[in-house]
Amino acid sequence: MVLLFVYGTLQDPVVQERIIGRVVIGTPDTLEGFFKSQMSMPEGIYPLVIPRHGHEVAGLVLEVTEEELRRMDVYETTAYRRVRVPLRSGRESWVYA
């Protein structure tokens, strides 16, 4: 299993079910040193995180399989880049930035 920090639509059980076929109960955590913003795409407005000292983003940590992570990569498209980040809890996780 791998850890994925989510802060937007991937927190939604309906979205999780649609993408990976199950609902993942997340653990609250915080991404420090990032700012939550938005980007406009033809399909709508979506959240994103941008590195910014002194800021933090609340979200959930999901435990997913490598295959589920690949499915989420497809969902997030090339508009996002998956990067490894440390979380306030001390765990290291992937995040879409």
ROKE-776417 format. One record per residue: residue number from 1; residue in one letter; x, y, z of N, C-alpha, C in turn. Coordinates in steps of 0.1 Angstrom, whole numbers, always signed. Example, Ala and Ser with C-alpha at 12.3 -4.5 7.8 and 13.67 -1.06 7.14 Angstrom:
REM ROKE-776417
+-----+---------+-------+-------+-------+-------+-------+-------+-------+-------+-------+
| num | residuo |  n_xx |  n_yy |  n_zz | ca_xx | ca_yy | ca_zz |  c_xx |  c_yy |  c_zz |
+-----+---------+-------+-------+-------+-------+-------+-------+-------+-------+-------+
|   1 |       a |  +132 |   -57 |   +78 |  +123 |   -45 |   +78 |  +132 |   -33 |   +78 |
|   2 |       s |  +128 |   -22 |   +71 |  +137 |   -11 |   +71 |  +129 |    +0 |   +79 |
+-----+---------+-------+-------+-------+-------+-------+-------+-------+-------+-------+
//
This chain:
REM ROKE-776417
+-----+---------+-------+-------+-------+-------+-------+-------+-------+-------+-------+
| num | residuo |  n_xx |  n_yy |  n_zz | ca_xx | ca_yy | ca_zz |  c_xx |  c_yy |  c_zz |
+-----+---------+-------+-------+-------+-------+-------+-------+-------+-------+-------+
|   1 |       m |    +8 |   -12 |    +0 |    +0 |    +0 |    +0 |    +9 |   +12 |    +0 |
|   2 |       v |    +4 |   +23 |    -6 |   +11 |   +36 |    -7 |    +2 |   +46 |    -1 |
|   3 |       l |    +8 |   +57 |    +4 |    +0 |   +68 |    +9 |    -2 |   +79 |    -1 |
|   4 |       l |   -14 |   +85 |    -1 |   -17 |   +96 |   -10 |   -24 |  +107 |    -2 |
|   5 |       f |   -19 |  +119 |    -1 |   -25 |  +130 |    +5 |   -35 |  +136 |    -5 |
|   6 |       v |   -47 |  +137 |    -1 |   -57 |  +143 |   -10 |   -64 |  +155 |    -3 |
|   7 |       y |   -67 |  +166 |   -11 |   -72 |  +178 |    -5 |   -84 |  +184 |   -13 |
|   8 |       g |   -88 |  +176 |   -23 |   -99 |  +181 |   -32 |  -109 |  +170 |   -35 |
|   9 |       t |  -112 |  +168 |   -48 |  -122 |  +159 |   -52 |  -119 |  +144 |   -48 |
|  10 |       l |  -107 |  +141 |   -46 |  -103 |  +127 |   -43 |  -107 |  +124 |   -28 |
|  11 |       q |  -112 |  +134 |   -21 |  -117 |  +131 |    -7 |  -131 |  +126 |    -8 |
|  12 |       d |  -138 |  +128 |   -19 |  -152 |  +125 |   -21 |  -154 |  +110 |   -23 |
|  13 |       p |  -162 |  +103 |   -14 |  -164 |   +89 |   -16 |  -170 |   +85 |   -30 |
|  14 |       v |  -178 |   +93 |   -35 |  -184 |   +90 |   -48 |  -173 |   +90 |   -59 |
|  15 |       v |  -164 |  +100 |   -58 |  -153 |  +101 |   -68 |  -144 |   +88 |   -66 |
|  16 |       q |  -141 |   +85 |   -54 |  -132 |   +73 |   -51 |  -138 |   +61 |   -57 |
|  17 |       e |  -151 |   +59 |   -55 |  -158 |   +47 |   -60 |  -158 |   +46 |   -75 |
|  18 |       r |  -160 |   +58 |   -81 |  -159 |   +58 |   -96 |  -146 |   +55 |  -102 |
|  19 |       i |  -135 |   +60 |   -95 |  -121 |   +59 |  -100 |  -115 |   +45 |   -97 |
|  20 |       i |  -116 |   +41 |   -84 |  -109 |   +29 |   -80 |  -118 |   +18 |   -76 |
|  21 |       g |  -131 |   +20 |   -76 |  -141 |    +9 |   -73 |  -143 |    +6 |   -58 |
|  22 |       r |  -138 |   +15 |   -50 |  -141 |   +14 |   -35 |  -139 |   +27 |   -29 |
|  23 |       v |  -144 |   +28 |   -16 |  -143 |   +40 |    -8 |  -131 |   +38 |    +2 |
|  24 |       v |  -122 |   +47 |    +3 |  -111 |   +47 |   +12 |  -114 |   +56 |   +23 |
|  25 |       i |  -113 |   +51 |   +36 |  -115 |   +60 |   +47 |  -101 |   +66 |   +50 |
|  26 |       g |  -101 |   +79 |   +49 |   -88 |   +87 |   +50 |   -85 |   +90 |   +65 |
|  27 |       t |   -73 |   +94 |   +67 |   -68 |   +98 |   +80 |   -65 |  +113 |   +79 |
|  28 |       p |   -71 |  +122 |   +87 |   -67 |  +136 |   +86 |   -52 |  +139 |   +88 |
|  29 |       d |   -47 |  +148 |   +80 |   -33 |  +152 |   +82 |   -32 |  +166 |   +76 |
|  30 |       t |   -20 |  +171 |   +76 |   -17 |  +185 |   +71 |    -4 |  +185 |   +63 |
|  31 |       l |    -5 |  +192 |   +51 |    +6 |  +194 |   +43 |   +11 |  +208 |   +46 |
|  32 |       e |   +23 |  +208 |   +51 |   +29 |  +221 |   +55 |   +38 |  +226 |   +43 |
|  33 |       g |   +39 |  +240 |   +42 |   +47 |  +246 |   +32 |   +40 |  +247 |   +19 |
|  34 |       f |   +27 |  +245 |   +18 |   +19 |  +246 |    +6 |    +7 |  +254 |    +8 |
|  35 |       f |    +2 |  +261 |    -3 |    -9 |  +269 |    -3 |   -20 |  +263 |   -12 |
|  36 |       k |   -32 |  +263 |    -8 |   -43 |  +257 |   -16 |   -49 |  +268 |   -25 |
|  37 |       s |   -49 |  +266 |   -38 |   -54 |  +275 |   -48 |   -64 |  +268 |   -57 |
|  38 |       q |   -67 |  +274 |   -68 |   -76 |  +268 |   -78 |   -71 |  +270 |   -92 |
|  39 |       m |   -75 |  +261 |  -101 |   -72 |  +263 |  -115 |   -84 |  +261 |  -123 |
|  40 |       s |   -86 |  +268 |  -134 |   -98 |  +267 |  -142 |   -94 |  +258 |  -154 |
|  41 |       m |  -103 |  +249 |  -157 |  -101 |  +240 |  -168 |  -115 |  +239 |  -175 |
|  42 |       p |  -115 |  +234 |  -188 |  -128 |  +234 |  -195 |  -139 |  +227 |  -187 |
|  43 |       e |  -135 |  +217 |  -179 |  -145 |  +209 |  -172 |  -150 |  +216 |  -159 |
|  44 |       g |  -143 |  +226 |  -155 |  -146 |  +233 |  -142 |  -134 |  +238 |  -135 |
|  45 |       i |  -136 |  +242 |  -122 |  -126 |  +248 |  -114 |  -121 |  +237 |  -104 |
|  46 |       y |  -108 |  +235 |  -103 |  -103 |  +224 |   -95 |   -92 |  +230 |   -86 |
|  47 |       p |   -91 |  +223 |   -74 |   -81 |  +228 |   -64 |   -67 |  +223 |   -68 |
|  48 |       l |   -57 |  +230 |   -64 |   -44 |  +226 |   -65 |   -36 |  +231 |   -53 |
|  49 |       v |   -24 |  +225 |   -51 |   -15 |  +231 |   -40 |    -2 |  +235 |   -47 |
|  50 |       i |    +3 |  +247 |   -41 |   +15 |  +253 |   -46 |   +24 |  +255 |   -35 |
|  51 |       p |   +37 |  +251 |   -36 |   +46 |  +254 |   -25 |   +47 |  +268 |   -21 |
|  52 |       r |   +45 |  +271 |    -8 |   +46 |  +284 |    -3 |   +49 |  +283 |   +12 |
|  53 |       h |   +60 |  +288 |   +16 |   +65 |  +288 |   +30 |   +55 |  +295 |   +39 |
|  54 |       g |   +53 |  +289 |   +50 |   +44 |  +295 |   +60 |   +29 |  +292 |   +59 |
|  55 |       h |   +26 |  +284 |   +49 |   +12 |  +280 |   +46 |   +10 |  +265 |   +49 |
|  56 |       e |    -2 |  +261 |   +50 |    -5 |  +247 |   +52 |   -19 |  +243 |   +46 |
|  57 |       v |   -20 |  +230 |   +42 |   -33 |  +226 |   +36 |   -38 |  +214 |   +44 |
|  58 |       a |   -50 |  +214 |   +48 |   -56 |  +203 |   +55 |   -62 |  +193 |   +45 |
|  59 |       g |   -61 |  +180 |   +48 |   -66 |  +170 |   +39 |   -67 |  +156 |   +45 |
|  60 |       l |   -67 |  +146 |   +37 |   -68 |  +132 |   +42 |   -56 |  +124 |   +35 |
|  61 |       v |   -52 |  +115 |   +43 |   -42 |  +105 |   +38 |   -50 |   +92 |   +35 |
|  62 |       l |   -49 |   +88 |   +22 |   -55 |   +75 |   +18 |   -44 |   +65 |   +16 |
|  63 |       e |   -48 |   +52 |   +20 |   -39 |   +41 |   +17 |   -45 |   +34 |    +5 |
|  64 |       v |   -37 |   +34 |    -6 |   -42 |   +28 |   -18 |   -31 |   +18 |   -24 |
|  65 |       t |   -35 |   +10 |   -33 |   -26 |    +1 |   -39 |   -19 |    +8 |   -51 |
|  66 |       e |    -8 |    +2 |   -56 |    -1 |    +8 |   -67 |   -11 |   +10 |   -79 |
|  67 |       e |   -19 |    +0 |   -82 |   -29 |    +0 |   -93 |   -39 |   +11 |   -91 |
|  68 |       e |   -44 |   +13 |   -79 |   -53 |   +24 |   -76 |   -46 |   +37 |   -78 |
|  69 |       l |   -34 |   +38 |   -74 |   -26 |   +51 |   -76 |   -25 |   +54 |   -91 |
|  70 |       r |   -22 |   +44 |   -99 |   -22 |   +46 |  -114 |   -35 |   +51 |  -119 |
|  71 |       r |   -46 |   +45 |  -114 |   -59 |   +50 |  -118 |   -62 |   +65 |  -115 |
|  72 |       m |   -57 |   +68 |  -103 |   -58 |   +82 |   -98 |   -50 |   +91 |  -107 |
|  73 |       d |   -38 |   +86 |  -111 |   -29 |   +94 |  -120 |   -37 |   +98 |  -133 |
|  74 |       v |   -44 |   +88 |  -138 |   -52 |   +90 |  -151 |   -63 |  +100 |  -148 |
|  75 |       y |   -70 |   +99 |  -137 |   -80 |  +109 |  -133 |   -75 |  +123 |  -132 |
|  76 |       e |   -63 |  +124 |  -126 |   -58 |  +138 |  -123 |   -52 |  +144 |  -136 |
|  77 |       t |   -50 |  +136 |  -146 |   -44 |  +141 |  -159 |   -30 |  +147 |  -158 |
|  78 |       t |   -25 |  +152 |  -169 |   -12 |  +159 |  -169 |   -13 |  +173 |  -163 |
|  79 |       a |   -25 |  +177 |  -159 |   -26 |  +190 |  -153 |   -19 |  +190 |  -139 |
|  80 |       y |   -17 |  +179 |  -133 |   -11 |  +177 |  -120 |    +2 |  +169 |  -121 |
|  81 |       r |   +11 |  +171 |  -112 |   +23 |  +163 |  -111 |   +23 |  +156 |   -97 |
|  82 |       r |   +25 |  +143 |   -97 |   +25 |  +136 |   -84 |   +39 |  +137 |   -78 |
|  83 |       v |   +40 |  +143 |   -65 |   +53 |  +144 |   -59 |   +53 |  +139 |   -45 |
|  84 |       r |   +64 |  +135 |   -39 |   +65 |  +130 |   -26 |   +67 |  +142 |   -16 |
|  85 |       v |   +60 |  +141 |    -5 |   +60 |  +152 |    +5 |   +60 |  +147 |   +19 |
|  86 |       p |   +66 |  +154 |   +28 |   +65 |  +150 |   +42 |   +52 |  +157 |   +48 |
|  87 |       l |   +45 |  +150 |   +57 |   +33 |  +155 |   +63 |   +36 |  +159 |   +77 |
|  88 |       r |   +27 |  +167 |   +83 |   +29 |  +171 |   +97 |   +30 |  +159 |  +106 |
|  89 |       s |   +23 |  +148 |  +103 |   +23 |  +136 |  +112 |   +36 |  +129 |  +112 |
|  90 |       g |   +45 |  +133 |  +102 |   +58 |  +126 |  +101 |   +59 |  +116 |   +90 |
|  91 |       r |   +47 |  +113 |   +85 |   +46 |  +103 |   +74 |   +50 |  +110 |   +61 |
|  92 |       e |   +55 |  +102 |   +51 |   +57 |  +107 |   +38 |   +47 |  +102 |   +28 |
|  93 |       s |   +42 |  +110 |   +19 |   +31 |  +107 |   +11 |   +33 |  +113 |    -3 |
|  94 |       w |   +25 |  +107 |   -12 |   +24 |  +113 |   -26 |   +13 |  +124 |   -25 |
|  95 |       v |   +14 |  +134 |   -33 |    +4 |  +145 |   -34 |    +4 |  +149 |   -49 |
|  96 |       y |    -8 |  +153 |   -54 |    -9 |  +159 |   -67 |    -8 |  +174 |   -66 |
|  97 |       a |    +3 |  +180 |   -72 |    +5 |  +194 |   -71 |    +6 |  +200 |   -85 |
+-----+---------+-------+-------+-------+-------+-------+-------+-------+-------+-------+
//
